[in-house]
């Protein structure tokens, strides 16, 4: 889990995401995939949502977001159930990271690509360890900056 969290409305990230247009959706996917590699979640809805994100299948977006939200809540319940138990810290942290990774995927399906990116990156970095989170944010900003300079 990240201990030095990204501000949810990091000014540079917001500006870059807003200027990226549809490319922002690919950046959101990158953030989600990074989080899911670090905190894998084996669930049918995750696979379906990743497929929908790839194909921009907007017909199922709201249903998938609802199902992802339910899955994230279930993972958060596990996290909270383990929060007061000193003997399950690794399991607790893993549940938190998985919940954040699923939330990142849910956010990536938001209709507006800039909002999808901003929210997905915020959730994805929360799923990662400190250095991994920092690297993700750096990579995302570099991707968005590269797009801005190509315009």
PyMOL CGO cylinders between C-alpha atoms (Angstrom):
from pymol import cmd
from pymol.cgo import CYLINDER

trace = [
    CYLINDER, 0.00, 0.00, 0.00, 1.18, 3.48, -0.79, 0.3, 1, 1, 1, 1, 1, 1,
    CYLINDER, 1.18, 3.48, -0.79, 2.05, 5.52, 2.26, 0.3, 1, 1, 1, 1, 1, 1,
    CYLINDER, 2.05, 5.52, 2.26, 2.67, 8.78, 0.38, 0.3, 1, 1, 1, 1, 1, 1,
    CYLINDER, 2.67, 8.78, 0.38, -0.60, 8.93, -1.52, 0.3, 1, 1, 1, 1, 1, 1,
    CYLINDER, -0.60, 8.93, -1.52, -1.25, 10.94, -4.61, 0.3, 1, 1, 1, 1, 1, 1,
    CYLINDER, -1.25, 10.94, -4.61, -3.59, 13.84, -4.02, 0.3, 1, 1, 1, 1, 1, 1,
    CYLINDER, -3.59, 13.84, -4.02, -6.92, 12.83, -5.61, 0.3, 1, 1, 1, 1, 1, 1,
    CYLINDER, -6.92, 12.83, -5.61, -6.85, 15.96, -7.74, 0.3, 1, 1, 1, 1, 1, 1,
    CYLINDER, -6.85, 15.96, -7.74, -3.11, 16.24, -8.43, 0.3, 1, 1, 1, 1, 1, 1,
    CYLINDER, -3.11, 16.24, -8.43, -3.03, 19.44, -10.52, 0.3, 1, 1, 1, 1, 1, 1,
    CYLINDER, -3.03, 19.44, -10.52, -0.50, 18.21, -13.06, 0.3, 1, 1, 1, 1, 1, 1,
    CYLINDER, -0.50, 18.21, -13.06, -2.24, 14.88, -13.56, 0.3, 1, 1, 1, 1, 1, 1,
    CYLINDER, -2.24, 14.88, -13.56, -5.62, 16.60, -13.96, 0.3, 1, 1, 1, 1, 1, 1,
    CYLINDER, -5.62, 16.60, -13.96, -4.27, 19.03, -16.55, 0.3, 1, 1, 1, 1, 1, 1,
    CYLINDER, -4.27, 19.03, -16.55, -2.47, 16.32, -18.51, 0.3, 1, 1, 1, 1, 1, 1,
    CYLINDER, -2.47, 16.32, -18.51, -5.46, 13.95, -18.44, 0.3, 1, 1, 1, 1, 1, 1,
    CYLINDER, -5.46, 13.95, -18.44, -7.86, 16.66, -19.57, 0.3, 1, 1, 1, 1, 1, 1,
    CYLINDER, -7.86, 16.66, -19.57, -5.62, 17.46, -22.53, 0.3, 1, 1, 1, 1, 1, 1,
    CYLINDER, -5.62, 17.46, -22.53, -5.15, 13.84, -23.59, 0.3, 1, 1, 1, 1, 1, 1,
    CYLINDER, -5.15, 13.84, -23.59, -8.56, 13.21, -25.13, 0.3, 1, 1, 1, 1, 1, 1,
    CYLINDER, -8.56, 13.21, -25.13, -9.22, 9.56, -25.91, 0.3, 1, 1, 1, 1, 1, 1,
    CYLINDER, -9.22, 9.56, -25.91, -5.59, 8.60, -25.21, 0.3, 1, 1, 1, 1, 1, 1,
    CYLINDER, -5.59, 8.60, -25.21, -6.44, 9.06, -21.54, 0.3, 1, 1, 1, 1, 1, 1,
    CYLINDER, -6.44, 9.06, -21.54, -8.46, 5.82, -21.63, 0.3, 1, 1, 1, 1, 1, 1,
    CYLINDER, -8.46, 5.82, -21.63, -5.33, 3.85, -22.56, 0.3, 1, 1, 1, 1, 1, 1,
    CYLINDER, -5.33, 3.85, -22.56, -3.44, 5.48, -19.71, 0.3, 1, 1, 1, 1, 1, 1,
    CYLINDER, -3.44, 5.48, -19.71, -6.24, 4.49, -17.34, 0.3, 1, 1, 1, 1, 1, 1,
    CYLINDER, -6.24, 4.49, -17.34, -5.95, 0.92, -18.60, 0.3, 1, 1, 1, 1, 1, 1,
    CYLINDER, -5.95, 0.92, -18.60, -2.18, 0.99, -18.00, 0.3, 1, 1, 1, 1, 1, 1,
    CYLINDER, -2.18, 0.99, -18.00, -2.77, 2.10, -14.40, 0.3, 1, 1, 1, 1, 1, 1,
    CYLINDER, -2.77, 2.10, -14.40, -5.38, -0.63, -13.86, 0.3, 1, 1, 1, 1, 1, 1,
    CYLINDER, -5.38, -0.63, -13.86, -3.18, -3.35, -15.33, 0.3, 1, 1, 1, 1, 1, 1,
    CYLINDER, -3.18, -3.35, -15.33, -0.26, -2.22, -13.16, 0.3, 1, 1, 1, 1, 1, 1,
    CYLINDER, -0.26, -2.22, -13.16, -2.43, -2.43, -10.03, 0.3, 1, 1, 1, 1, 1, 1,
    CYLINDER, -2.43, -2.43, -10.03, -3.87, -5.82, -11.01, 0.3, 1, 1, 1, 1, 1, 1,
    CYLINDER, -3.87, -5.82, -11.01, -0.40, -7.26, -11.63, 0.3, 1, 1, 1, 1, 1, 1,
    CYLINDER, -0.40, -7.26, -11.63, 0.60, -6.24, -8.11, 0.3, 1, 1, 1, 1, 1, 1,
    CYLINDER, 0.60, -6.24, -8.11, -2.73, -7.24, -6.53, 0.3, 1, 1, 1, 1, 1, 1,
    CYLINDER, -2.73, -7.24, -6.53, -4.30, -9.92, -8.74, 0.3, 1, 1, 1, 1, 1, 1,
    CYLINDER, -4.30, -9.92, -8.74, -8.04, -10.46, -8.54, 0.3, 1, 1, 1, 1, 1, 1,
    CYLINDER, -8.04, -10.46, -8.54, -9.42, -13.61, -10.10, 0.3, 1, 1, 1, 1, 1, 1,
    CYLINDER, -9.42, -13.61, -10.10, -13.04, -12.79, -10.87, 0.3, 1, 1, 1, 1, 1, 1,
    CYLINDER, -13.04, -12.79, -10.87, -15.12, -13.11, -14.00, 0.3, 1, 1, 1, 1, 1, 1,
    CYLINDER, -15.12, -13.11, -14.00, -16.28, -9.49, -13.75, 0.3, 1, 1, 1, 1, 1, 1,
    CYLINDER, -16.28, -9.49, -13.75, -12.66, -8.29, -13.75, 0.3, 1, 1, 1, 1, 1, 1,
    CYLINDER, -12.66, -8.29, -13.75, -11.91, -10.14, -17.00, 0.3, 1, 1, 1, 1, 1, 1,
    CYLINDER, -11.91, -10.14, -17.00, -15.13, -8.87, -18.59, 0.3, 1, 1, 1, 1, 1, 1,
    CYLINDER, -15.13, -8.87, -18.59, -14.43, -5.29, -17.51, 0.3, 1, 1, 1, 1, 1, 1,
    CYLINDER, -14.43, -5.29, -17.51, -10.89, -5.43, -18.92, 0.3, 1, 1, 1, 1, 1, 1,
    CYLINDER, -10.89, -5.43, -18.92, -12.35, -6.69, -22.21, 0.3, 1, 1, 1, 1, 1, 1,
    CYLINDER, -12.35, -6.69, -22.21, -14.91, -3.90, -22.21, 0.3, 1, 1, 1, 1, 1, 1,
    CYLINDER, -14.91, -3.90, -22.21, -12.22, -1.35, -21.47, 0.3, 1, 1, 1, 1, 1, 1,
    CYLINDER, -12.22, -1.35, -21.47, -10.15, -2.60, -24.39, 0.3, 1, 1, 1, 1, 1, 1,
    CYLINDER, -10.15, -2.60, -24.39, -13.03, -2.47, -26.81, 0.3, 1, 1, 1, 1, 1, 1,
    CYLINDER, -13.03, -2.47, -26.81, -14.71, 0.56, -25.29, 0.3, 1, 1, 1, 1, 1, 1,
    CYLINDER, -14.71, 0.56, -25.29, -17.91, -1.45, -25.10, 0.3, 1, 1, 1, 1, 1, 1,
    CYLINDER, -17.91, -1.45, -25.10, -20.13, 1.23, -23.60, 0.3, 1, 1, 1, 1, 1, 1,
    CYLINDER, -20.13, 1.23, -23.60, -23.28, -0.89, -23.63, 0.3, 1, 1, 1, 1, 1, 1,
    CYLINDER, -23.28, -0.89, -23.63, -22.27, -2.84, -20.53, 0.3, 1, 1, 1, 1, 1, 1,
    CYLINDER, -22.27, -2.84, -20.53, -20.30, -0.12, -18.76, 0.3, 1, 1, 1, 1, 1, 1,
    CYLINDER, -20.30, -0.12, -18.76, -22.82, 0.72, -16.01, 0.3, 1, 1, 1, 1, 1, 1,
    CYLINDER, -22.82, 0.72, -16.01, -23.58, -2.94, -15.24, 0.3, 1, 1, 1, 1, 1, 1,
    CYLINDER, -23.58, -2.94, -15.24, -19.88, -3.78, -15.04, 0.3, 1, 1, 1, 1, 1, 1,
    CYLINDER, -19.88, -3.78, -15.04, -19.21, -0.76, -12.83, 0.3, 1, 1, 1, 1, 1, 1,
    CYLINDER, -19.21, -0.76, -12.83, -21.98, -1.87, -10.46, 0.3, 1, 1, 1, 1, 1, 1,
    CYLINDER, -21.98, -1.87, -10.46, -20.58, -5.39, -10.25, 0.3, 1, 1, 1, 1, 1, 1,
    CYLINDER, -20.58, -5.39, -10.25, -17.02, -4.11, -9.75, 0.3, 1, 1, 1, 1, 1, 1,
    CYLINDER, -17.02, -4.11, -9.75, -18.24, -1.81, -6.98, 0.3, 1, 1, 1, 1, 1, 1,
    CYLINDER, -18.24, -1.81, -6.98, -19.84, -4.79, -5.22, 0.3, 1, 1, 1, 1, 1, 1,
    CYLINDER, -19.84, -4.79, -5.22, -16.63, -6.80, -5.55, 0.3, 1, 1, 1, 1, 1, 1,
    CYLINDER, -16.63, -6.80, -5.55, -14.52, -3.93, -4.19, 0.3, 1, 1, 1, 1, 1, 1,
    CYLINDER, -14.52, -3.93, -4.19, -16.89, -3.59, -1.23, 0.3, 1, 1, 1, 1, 1, 1,
    CYLINDER, -16.89, -3.59, -1.23, -16.57, -7.31, -0.48, 0.3, 1, 1, 1, 1, 1, 1,
    CYLINDER, -16.57, -7.31, -0.48, -12.78, -7.02, -0.57, 0.3, 1, 1, 1, 1, 1, 1,
    CYLINDER, -12.78, -7.02, -0.57, -12.95, -3.98, 1.70, 0.3, 1, 1, 1, 1, 1, 1,
    CYLINDER, -12.95, -3.98, 1.70, -15.08, -5.95, 4.16, 0.3, 1, 1, 1, 1, 1, 1,
    CYLINDER, -15.08, -5.95, 4.16, -12.27, -8.52, 4.34, 0.3, 1, 1, 1, 1, 1, 1,
    CYLINDER, -12.27, -8.52, 4.34, -9.80, -5.71, 4.92, 0.3, 1, 1, 1, 1, 1, 1,
    CYLINDER, -9.80, -5.71, 4.92, -11.89, -4.23, 7.76, 0.3, 1, 1, 1, 1, 1, 1,
    CYLINDER, -11.89, -4.23, 7.76, -12.47, -7.64, 9.32, 0.3, 1, 1, 1, 1, 1, 1,
    CYLINDER, -12.47, -7.64, 9.32, -8.71, -8.15, 9.50, 0.3, 1, 1, 1, 1, 1, 1,
    CYLINDER, -8.71, -8.15, 9.50, -7.80, -4.59, 10.50, 0.3, 1, 1, 1, 1, 1, 1,
    CYLINDER, -7.80, -4.59, 10.50, -7.65, -5.20, 14.24, 0.3, 1, 1, 1, 1, 1, 1,
    CYLINDER, -7.65, -5.20, 14.24, -5.83, -8.51, 14.02, 0.3, 1, 1, 1, 1, 1, 1,
    CYLINDER, -5.83, -8.51, 14.02, -2.06, -8.15, 14.32, 0.3, 1, 1, 1, 1, 1, 1,
    CYLINDER, -2.06, -8.15, 14.32, -1.47, -11.70, 13.06, 0.3, 1, 1, 1, 1, 1, 1,
    CYLINDER, -1.47, -11.70, 13.06, -3.02, -11.04, 9.63, 0.3, 1, 1, 1, 1, 1, 1,
    CYLINDER, -3.02, -11.04, 9.63, -1.30, -7.86, 8.45, 0.3, 1, 1, 1, 1, 1, 1,
    CYLINDER, -1.30, -7.86, 8.45, -0.11, -9.27, 5.11, 0.3, 1, 1, 1, 1, 1, 1,
    CYLINDER, -0.11, -9.27, 5.11, -3.55, -10.70, 4.37, 0.3, 1, 1, 1, 1, 1, 1,
    CYLINDER, -3.55, -10.70, 4.37, -5.18, -7.41, 5.42, 0.3, 1, 1, 1, 1, 1, 1,
    CYLINDER, -5.18, -7.41, 5.42, -2.86, -5.34, 3.22, 0.3, 1, 1, 1, 1, 1, 1,
    CYLINDER, -2.86, -5.34, 3.22, -3.47, -7.70, 0.28, 0.3, 1, 1, 1, 1, 1, 1,
    CYLINDER, -3.47, -7.70, 0.28, -7.24, -7.31, 0.67, 0.3, 1, 1, 1, 1, 1, 1,
    CYLINDER, -7.24, -7.31, 0.67, -6.87, -3.52, 0.69, 0.3, 1, 1, 1, 1, 1, 1,
    CYLINDER, -6.87, -3.52, 0.69, -4.68, -3.60, -2.43, 0.3, 1, 1, 1, 1, 1, 1,
    CYLINDER, -4.68, -3.60, -2.43, -7.08, -5.90, -4.28, 0.3, 1, 1, 1, 1, 1, 1,
    CYLINDER, -7.08, -5.90, -4.28, -10.02, -3.64, -3.37, 0.3, 1, 1, 1, 1, 1, 1,
    CYLINDER, -10.02, -3.64, -3.37, -8.16, -0.59, -4.69, 0.3, 1, 1, 1, 1, 1, 1,
    CYLINDER, -8.16, -0.59, -4.69, -7.19, -2.43, -7.90, 0.3, 1, 1, 1, 1, 1, 1,
    CYLINDER, -7.19, -2.43, -7.90, -10.83, -3.35, -8.52, 0.3, 1, 1, 1, 1, 1, 1,
    CYLINDER, -10.83, -3.35, -8.52, -11.88, 0.21, -7.75, 0.3, 1, 1, 1, 1, 1, 1,
    CYLINDER, -11.88, 0.21, -7.75, -9.31, 1.44, -10.28, 0.3, 1, 1, 1, 1, 1, 1,
    CYLINDER, -9.31, 1.44, -10.28, -10.93, -0.76, -12.91, 0.3, 1, 1, 1, 1, 1, 1,
    CYLINDER, -10.93, -0.76, -12.91, -14.37, 0.52, -11.96, 0.3, 1, 1, 1, 1, 1, 1,
    CYLINDER, -14.37, 0.52, -11.96, -13.12, 4.10, -12.33, 0.3, 1, 1, 1, 1, 1, 1,
    CYLINDER, -13.12, 4.10, -12.33, -11.50, 3.38, -15.69, 0.3, 1, 1, 1, 1, 1, 1,
    CYLINDER, -11.50, 3.38, -15.69, -14.97, 2.61, -17.05, 0.3, 1, 1, 1, 1, 1, 1,
    CYLINDER, -14.97, 2.61, -17.05, -16.27, 6.12, -16.29, 0.3, 1, 1, 1, 1, 1, 1,
    CYLINDER, -16.27, 6.12, -16.29, -17.62, 7.66, -19.50, 0.3, 1, 1, 1, 1, 1, 1,
    CYLINDER, -17.62, 7.66, -19.50, -15.33, 10.71, -19.53, 0.3, 1, 1, 1, 1, 1, 1,
    CYLINDER, -15.33, 10.71, -19.53, -11.76, 9.55, -20.42, 0.3, 1, 1, 1, 1, 1, 1,
    CYLINDER, -11.76, 9.55, -20.42, -10.06, 12.29, -18.38, 0.3, 1, 1, 1, 1, 1, 1,
    CYLINDER, -10.06, 12.29, -18.38, -12.11, 11.56, -15.25, 0.3, 1, 1, 1, 1, 1, 1,
    CYLINDER, -12.11, 11.56, -15.25, -11.59, 7.83, -15.82, 0.3, 1, 1, 1, 1, 1, 1,
    CYLINDER, -11.59, 7.83, -15.82, -7.83, 8.35, -15.88, 0.3, 1, 1, 1, 1, 1, 1,
    CYLINDER, -7.83, 8.35, -15.88, -7.66, 10.68, -12.90, 0.3, 1, 1, 1, 1, 1, 1,
    CYLINDER, -7.66, 10.68, -12.90, -9.75, 8.39, -10.70, 0.3, 1, 1, 1, 1, 1, 1,
    CYLINDER, -9.75, 8.39, -10.70, -8.21, 5.13, -11.95, 0.3, 1, 1, 1, 1, 1, 1,
    CYLINDER, -8.21, 5.13, -11.95, -4.66, 6.38, -11.32, 0.3, 1, 1, 1, 1, 1, 1,
    CYLINDER, -4.66, 6.38, -11.32, -5.62, 7.54, -7.83, 0.3, 1, 1, 1, 1, 1, 1,
    CYLINDER, -5.62, 7.54, -7.83, -7.08, 4.12, -6.95, 0.3, 1, 1, 1, 1, 1, 1,
    CYLINDER, -7.08, 4.12, -6.95, -4.32, 2.16, -8.71, 0.3, 1, 1, 1, 1, 1, 1,
    CYLINDER, -4.32, 2.16, -8.71, -1.49, 3.91, -6.90, 0.3, 1, 1, 1, 1, 1, 1,
    CYLINDER, -1.49, 3.91, -6.90, -3.24, 3.21, -3.58, 0.3, 1, 1, 1, 1, 1, 1,
    CYLINDER, -3.24, 3.21, -3.58, -3.05, -0.50, -4.43, 0.3, 1, 1, 1, 1, 1, 1,
    CYLINDER, -3.05, -0.50, -4.43, 0.74, -0.37, -4.73, 0.3, 1, 1, 1, 1, 1, 1,
    CYLINDER, 0.74, -0.37, -4.73, 3.71, -0.16, -2.39, 0.3, 1, 1, 1, 1, 1, 1,
    CYLINDER, 3.71, -0.16, -2.39, 5.39, 3.20, -1.93, 0.3, 1, 1, 1, 1, 1, 1,
    CYLINDER, 5.39, 3.20, -1.93, 8.03, 2.91, -4.67, 0.3, 1, 1, 1, 1, 1, 1,
    CYLINDER, 8.03, 2.91, -4.67, 5.64, 1.13, -7.06, 0.3, 1, 1, 1, 1, 1, 1,
    CYLINDER, 5.64, 1.13, -7.06, 3.03, 3.85, -6.51, 0.3, 1, 1, 1, 1, 1, 1,
    CYLINDER, 3.03, 3.85, -6.51, 5.56, 6.59, -7.16, 0.3, 1, 1, 1, 1, 1, 1,
    CYLINDER, 5.56, 6.59, -7.16, 6.73, 4.82, -10.32, 0.3, 1, 1, 1, 1, 1, 1,
    CYLINDER, 6.73, 4.82, -10.32, 3.17, 4.41, -11.59, 0.3, 1, 1, 1, 1, 1, 1,
    CYLINDER, 3.17, 4.41, -11.59, 2.40, 8.11, -11.16, 0.3, 1, 1, 1, 1, 1, 1,
    CYLINDER, 2.40, 8.11, -11.16, 5.70, 9.03, -12.85, 0.3, 1, 1, 1, 1, 1, 1,
    CYLINDER, 5.70, 9.03, -12.85, 5.00, 6.65, -15.75, 0.3, 1, 1, 1, 1, 1, 1,
    CYLINDER, 5.00, 6.65, -15.75, 1.45, 7.93, -16.19, 0.3, 1, 1, 1, 1, 1, 1,
    CYLINDER, 1.45, 7.93, -16.19, 2.55, 11.55, -16.23, 0.3, 1, 1, 1, 1, 1, 1,
    CYLINDER, 2.55, 11.55, -16.23, 5.34, 10.72, -18.70, 0.3, 1, 1, 1, 1, 1, 1,
    CYLINDER, 5.34, 10.72, -18.70, 2.85, 9.00, -21.01, 0.3, 1, 1, 1, 1, 1, 1,
    CYLINDER, 2.85, 9.00, -21.01, 0.49, 11.97, -20.85, 0.3, 1, 1, 1, 1, 1, 1,
    CYLINDER, 0.49, 11.97, -20.85, 3.33, 14.50, -21.30, 0.3, 1, 1, 1, 1, 1, 1,
    CYLINDER, 3.33, 14.50, -21.30, 4.55, 12.61, -24.37, 0.3, 1, 1, 1, 1, 1, 1,
    CYLINDER, 4.55, 12.61, -24.37, 1.09, 12.87, -25.88, 0.3, 1, 1, 1, 1, 1, 1,
    CYLINDER, 1.09, 12.87, -25.88, 0.91, 16.59, -25.06, 0.3, 1, 1, 1, 1, 1, 1,
    CYLINDER, 0.91, 16.59, -25.06, 4.20, 17.28, -26.86, 0.3, 1, 1, 1, 1, 1, 1,
    CYLINDER, 4.20, 17.28, -26.86, 3.06, 15.35, -29.97, 0.3, 1, 1, 1, 1, 1, 1,
    CYLINDER, 3.06, 15.35, -29.97, 0.02, 17.55, -30.46, 0.3, 1, 1, 1, 1, 1, 1,
]
cmd.load_cgo(trace, "trace")
